[in-house]
Amino acid sequence: MKTELVTTLKRKATDIIDSLQIEREPVLITQHGKPAAYLVDVDTFEATQTRLSILEGIAVGEHAVREGRVTSQAEAKRRLSRWLA
């Protein structure tokens, strides 16, 4: 992973973004010698958000199963038929 100073980002933003879009590798931005932010291309960011959304949905489902909040397939079909009809 590349690391850039925030001052370099200010001076060479266009070059860094061009490189980012080609290489698709996050860039760690440091400020005063400490990590401050990650810069990622749009496609990578959107894919990560989609993955997180899916994982959150799975976690909610697993939590419901642990709490016993489940229904049979027949009952689920019956409930959904009101919306799908």
TATAGI-V621896 format. One record per pair of residues at least 24 apart in sequence whose ideal C-beta (glycine too) atoms are under 10 Angstrom apart, sorted by sequence separation. I is the first residue (numbers start at 1). GAP is how many residues later the second one is. If there is no record, write none. Layout:
BEGIN
i;gap
I;GAP
I;GAP
END
This chain:
BEGIN
i;gap
1;24
2;24
3;24
4;24
5;24
6;24
7;24
17;24
20;24
1;25
2;25
3;25
4;25
5;25
6;25
1;26
2;26
3;26
4;26
5;26
6;26
13;26
1;27
2;27
3;27
5;27
9;27
5;28
9;28
6;30
9;30
5;31
6;31
3;32
4;35
1;37
2;37
END
